[in-house]
Amino acid sequence: MNQSEGVTPALSADTSTVHEIDLGVELGPIAYGCWRLSPCTVAEATEKIEAALECGMTLIDTADIYGYTGAEQSETGFGDAEMLLGEVLAGSPGLRDRMILATKAGIFPPIPYDSSEHYLRQAAEASLNRLGVEVVDLFQIHRPDVLTHPEEVASILSELREAGKIREAGVSNHTVAQTQALQSYLDFPLVTTQPEFSLVERRPLHDGTLDYAMEVGMTPLAWSPLGGGRLGSNAEGRRGAEIAKVADRIAKESGVSRAAVMLSWILSHPAGIVPIIGTQQVDRIYDCAKAVDLELSRQQWYELLVAAQGAPMP
């Protein structure tokens, strides 16, 4: 049956962008993030990474800041997530060949941001040491440092890439203009942009982030795709409750969880967005993976958007 016969066609993620990162391992439609990994034991962390890879979450995302607790620098836990992931890789060497290993740098409390050539060079070396690897597949500038000229950032990214310490580079939390400025000084393409994106944080839909990614072939990586817990079992506020109501109805009709519905909403966008989940429960990793097989109709997708924005489409 076709749309003219009264059936709304299902939406599906556009995977043409997803395969722009050619690192020998196919980039899965969902990624696994390590920002809450550091309190785990090595055995617990290994179990989570193995589950993610088994579910096709091949991009494993971390950052040097992950593990930071907000205390004095000597007590912060800065680098702890990378160190733990490094122990996982050392204990199970075969895992490295199954993943796209991504890390980020540029946040260094209490400064808070430093993307100077000197700092990023040191940060990259430190990440390699903590992870116990000679190269990371994807190195992203975590947040824009407005005190560093993009030409200087481009210089160190080029140096690290030419030295074989990073394979590809990207940006996180950058505006389109900031991304374009950095790209203008590079002779290789930035392959990723990592904004916050979910039903409760929808700015990338309207600020040009996703449009620019589609224009130039960047892969968007969405952090906090479930709203940082705001859309969980106890959805926050009236808007969260409205979103949850629609998502739960679709979930019941489809035989999946609310989380799978919300991830499917992200996966349905034609930019080929890869949401990064960070759950610490292995069963939830498997549950989230079901989003890949859920095909939302166009009507369902817009129903969720209308619930999220609290107003009908113009």
C-alpha positions as CSV (number, residue, x, y, z in Angstrom):
1,M,0.0,0.0,0.0
2,N,1.2,3.6,-0.6
3,Q,0.4,6.9,0.9
4,S,-2.4,7.6,-1.6
5,E,-4.2,4.5,-0.2
6,G,-4.4,6.0,3.3
7,V,-1.2,4.7,4.9
8,T,1.4,7.1,6.2
9,P,4.8,5.8,5.2
10,A,7.3,5.1,8.0
11,L,10.2,7.3,8.5
12,S,13.7,5.9,8.6
13,A,17.1,7.2,9.3
14,D,19.2,8.4,6.3
15,T,22.3,6.3,6.6
16,S,24.2,7.9,3.8
17,T,25.7,10.4,6.2
18,V,26.3,7.8,8.9
19,H,29.0,6.1,6.8
20,E,31.0,9.2,6.1
21,I,33.4,8.1,8.9
22,D,35.5,5.4,7.2
23,L,37.6,3.9,10.0
24,G,37.3,0.2,9.2
25,V,34.4,-0.2,11.7
26,E,30.9,0.7,10.6
27,L,29.4,3.5,12.6
28,G,26.3,2.2,14.4
29,P,23.0,4.1,14.5
30,I,23.3,4.6,18.3
31,A,26.5,5.3,20.3
32,Y,27.5,4.6,23.9
33,G,28.8,7.4,26.1
34,C,31.1,7.0,29.1
35,W,30.4,10.2,31.0
36,R,29.0,8.2,33.9
37,L,31.3,5.2,33.6
38,S,34.0,6.2,36.0
39,P,32.5,5.0,39.3
40,C,32.2,1.4,38.0
41,T,34.7,-1.4,38.5
42,V,36.6,-2.6,35.5
43,A,34.4,-5.8,35.3
44,E,31.2,-3.7,35.4
45,A,32.5,-1.3,32.8
46,T,33.6,-4.2,30.5
47,E,30.1,-5.7,30.7
48,K,28.6,-2.4,29.6
49,I,31.0,-1.8,26.7
50,E,30.5,-5.4,25.6
51,A,26.7,-5.0,25.7
52,A,26.9,-1.8,23.7
53,L,29.1,-3.3,21.0
54,E,26.9,-6.4,20.9
55,C,24.0,-4.0,20.2
56,G,25.8,-2.4,17.3
57,M,26.8,0.7,19.3
58,T,30.2,0.9,17.7
59,L,31.1,4.5,18.6
60,I,32.3,4.6,22.2
61,D,32.3,8.3,23.3
62,T,34.3,9.7,26.1
63,A,36.2,12.8,27.1
64,D,39.0,13.8,29.4
65,I,36.6,15.8,31.6
66,Y,34.4,12.8,32.3
67,G,34.8,11.8,35.9
68,Y,35.2,15.4,37.1
69,T,33.4,16.0,40.4
70,G,33.8,19.8,40.7
71,A,36.3,19.7,43.6
72,E,39.8,21.0,43.5
73,Q,41.8,19.9,40.5
74,S,43.9,17.4,42.4
75,E,40.7,15.7,43.6
76,T,38.4,16.0,40.7
77,G,38.5,12.7,39.0
78,F,39.5,14.5,35.8
79,G,40.5,11.7,33.3
80,D,38.9,8.9,35.3
81,A,36.5,7.7,32.6
82,E,39.3,7.5,30.1
83,M,41.5,5.6,32.6
84,L,38.7,3.2,33.3
85,L,38.1,2.7,29.6
86,G,41.8,2.1,29.1
87,E,41.7,-0.6,31.7
88,V,38.8,-2.2,29.9
89,L,40.7,-2.2,26.6
90,A,43.8,-3.5,28.3
91,G,41.9,-6.4,29.9
92,S,40.0,-7.2,26.7
93,P,42.2,-6.2,23.8
94,G,39.8,-7.5,21.2
95,L,37.2,-4.8,22.0
96,R,39.4,-2.1,20.5
97,D,39.1,-3.5,17.0
98,R,35.3,-3.5,17.2
99,M,34.8,0.1,18.1
100,I,35.3,3.7,16.9
101,L,37.0,5.2,19.9
102,A,36.1,8.9,20.3
103,T,37.3,11.4,22.9
104,K,37.1,15.1,23.5
105,A,39.3,17.9,25.0
106,G,39.2,21.6,25.6
107,I,37.5,21.8,29.0
108,F,39.9,22.2,31.9
109,P,38.3,23.5,35.2
110,P,38.4,26.1,36.5
111,I,39.6,28.0,33.4
112,P,37.1,26.6,32.0
113,Y,37.9,26.4,28.2
114,D,41.3,26.0,26.5
115,S,41.7,25.1,22.9
116,S,45.2,26.6,22.5
117,E,47.7,24.6,20.5
118,H,49.8,24.0,23.6
119,Y,46.9,22.7,25.7
120,L,45.3,20.5,23.0
121,R,48.6,18.9,22.2
122,Q,49.1,18.0,25.9
123,A,45.5,17.0,26.3
124,A,45.6,14.6,23.3
125,E,48.8,13.0,24.6
126,A,47.3,12.6,28.0
127,S,44.1,11.0,26.6
128,L,46.2,8.5,24.6
129,N,48.1,7.6,27.7
130,R,45.0,7.1,29.8
131,L,43.3,5.1,27.1
132,G,46.4,3.0,26.5
133,V,46.2,3.4,22.7
134,E,48.4,5.0,20.0
135,V,45.6,6.6,18.1
136,V,42.0,7.7,18.7
137,D,39.6,7.4,15.8
138,L,37.7,10.6,16.5
139,F,39.0,13.7,18.5
140,Q,36.6,16.5,19.1
141,I,36.9,20.0,20.5
142,H,34.6,19.7,23.5
143,R,33.4,23.3,23.7
144,P,34.4,26.4,21.7
145,D,37.2,28.5,23.3
146,V,36.5,32.0,22.1
147,L,40.0,33.2,23.2
148,T,41.7,30.8,20.7
149,H,41.7,31.7,17.0
150,P,40.3,28.9,14.8
151,E,43.5,28.9,12.8
152,E,45.4,27.9,15.9
153,V,42.9,25.1,16.6
154,A,43.1,23.9,13.0
155,S,46.9,23.9,13.2
156,I,47.0,21.5,16.2
157,L,44.3,19.2,14.8
158,S,46.3,19.0,11.5
159,E,49.5,18.2,13.5
160,L,47.8,15.5,15.5
161,R,46.3,13.9,12.4
162,E,49.5,14.0,10.4
163,A,51.3,12.4,13.4
164,G,48.8,9.5,13.3
165,K,47.5,10.3,16.8
166,I,44.0,11.0,15.7
167,R,42.3,9.7,12.6
168,E,39.4,12.2,12.3
169,A,38.3,15.4,14.0
170,G,35.0,17.0,14.9
171,V,33.4,19.6,17.1
172,S,31.0,19.5,20.1
173,N,28.7,22.3,21.2
174,H,29.8,24.6,18.4
175,T,27.6,26.9,16.5
176,V,27.4,26.6,12.7
177,A,29.5,29.8,12.4
178,Q,32.2,28.5,14.8
179,T,32.3,25.2,12.9
180,Q,32.6,27.0,9.5
181,A,35.3,29.2,10.8
182,L,37.4,26.2,12.0
183,Q,36.7,24.3,8.8
184,S,38.0,27.2,6.7
185,Y,41.5,26.6,8.1
186,L,41.6,22.9,7.6
187,D,42.5,20.9,4.5
188,F,40.5,17.9,5.6
189,P,36.8,17.8,6.6
190,L,35.4,17.9,10.1
191,V,33.4,14.7,10.2
192,T,31.2,15.2,13.3
193,T,29.3,17.8,15.2
194,Q,28.0,16.9,18.7
195,P,25.1,19.1,20.0
196,E,22.7,18.4,22.8
197,F,19.5,17.2,21.1
198,S,16.3,15.6,22.3
199,L,12.6,16.3,22.5
200,V,13.3,18.7,25.3
201,E,16.3,20.3,23.6
202,R,15.3,21.0,20.0
203,R,17.5,23.9,19.0
204,P,19.5,21.9,16.4
205,L,16.3,21.6,14.4
206,H,16.1,25.4,14.0
207,D,19.6,26.9,14.6
208,G,21.1,25.5,11.4
209,T,23.1,22.7,13.0
210,L,21.4,19.8,11.4
211,D,20.9,21.7,8.1
212,Y,24.6,22.4,7.9
213,A,25.5,18.8,8.7
214,M,23.3,17.6,5.8
215,E,24.8,20.3,3.5
216,V,28.4,19.3,4.1
217,G,28.1,15.6,5.0
218,M,28.9,15.8,8.8
219,T,27.5,13.2,11.1
220,P,25.6,14.7,14.0
221,L,26.2,13.0,17.4
222,A,23.4,13.8,19.8
223,W,24.3,14.0,23.5
224,S,21.6,13.7,26.2
225,P,19.1,12.3,23.7
226,L,16.7,11.4,26.5
227,G,16.8,14.8,28.0
228,G,19.2,13.9,30.8
229,G,16.5,11.9,32.7
230,R,13.9,14.6,32.3
231,L,11.9,12.2,30.1
232,G,12.4,9.1,32.2
233,S,9.9,7.3,34.4
234,N,9.2,10.5,36.3
235,A,8.9,13.0,33.4
236,E,9.5,16.6,34.7
237,G,6.9,19.3,34.3
238,R,3.8,19.7,32.2
239,R,5.7,19.6,29.0
240,G,7.6,16.5,29.9
241,A,4.3,14.8,30.9
242,E,2.8,15.7,27.6
243,I,5.7,14.2,25.7
244,A,5.6,11.1,27.9
245,K,1.9,10.7,27.2
246,V,2.3,10.6,23.5
247,A,5.5,8.5,23.6
248,D,3.9,6.0,26.0
249,R,0.9,5.6,23.7
250,I,3.3,4.9,20.7
251,A,5.4,2.6,22.9
252,K,2.4,0.6,23.9
253,E,1.2,0.3,20.3
254,S,4.7,-0.8,19.1
255,G,5.7,-3.0,22.0
256,V,8.8,-1.0,23.0
257,S,9.8,1.3,25.8
258,R,9.4,5.1,26.0
259,A,13.1,5.5,25.6
260,A,13.1,3.5,22.3
261,V,10.3,5.8,21.0
262,M,12.3,8.9,21.9
263,L,15.5,7.6,20.3
264,S,13.6,6.5,17.2
265,W,12.3,10.1,16.9
266,I,16.0,11.3,16.7
267,L,17.0,8.4,14.4
268,S,14.2,9.3,12.0
269,H,15.7,12.7,11.1
270,P,17.3,12.7,7.6
271,A,20.6,14.1,8.9
272,G,21.5,10.6,10.1
273,I,21.8,11.6,13.8
274,V,23.6,9.2,16.1
275,P,22.2,9.5,19.6
276,I,24.7,8.8,22.4
277,I,23.1,6.9,25.3
278,G,24.8,6.8,28.7
279,T,22.7,4.4,30.8
280,Q,24.6,2.4,33.4
281,Q,22.1,-0.5,33.3
282,V,23.0,-3.3,30.9
283,D,19.3,-4.2,30.3
284,R,18.6,-0.6,29.3
285,I,21.4,-0.7,26.7
286,Y,19.6,-3.7,25.1
287,D,16.2,-1.9,25.5
288,C,17.5,1.3,23.8
289,A,18.9,-0.7,20.9
290,K,15.3,-1.6,19.9
291,A,14.8,1.9,18.7
292,V,16.7,1.0,15.5
293,D,13.9,-1.3,14.5
294,L,11.1,1.0,15.4
295,E,9.7,2.9,12.4
296,L,7.7,6.0,13.4
297,S,5.2,7.2,10.9
298,R,5.4,10.9,9.8
299,Q,2.3,11.6,11.9
300,Q,3.7,10.0,15.0
301,W,7.0,12.0,14.6
302,Y,5.1,15.3,14.3
303,E,2.8,14.3,17.2
304,L,5.9,14.0,19.4
305,L,7.2,17.4,18.2
306,V,3.9,19.1,18.8
307,A,3.7,17.7,22.3
308,A,7.3,18.8,22.9
309,Q,6.8,22.4,21.7
310,G,3.3,22.8,23.3
311,A,1.8,24.3,20.1
312,P,0.6,23.0,16.8
313,M,2.8,23.2,13.7
314,P,2.6,26.7,12.1
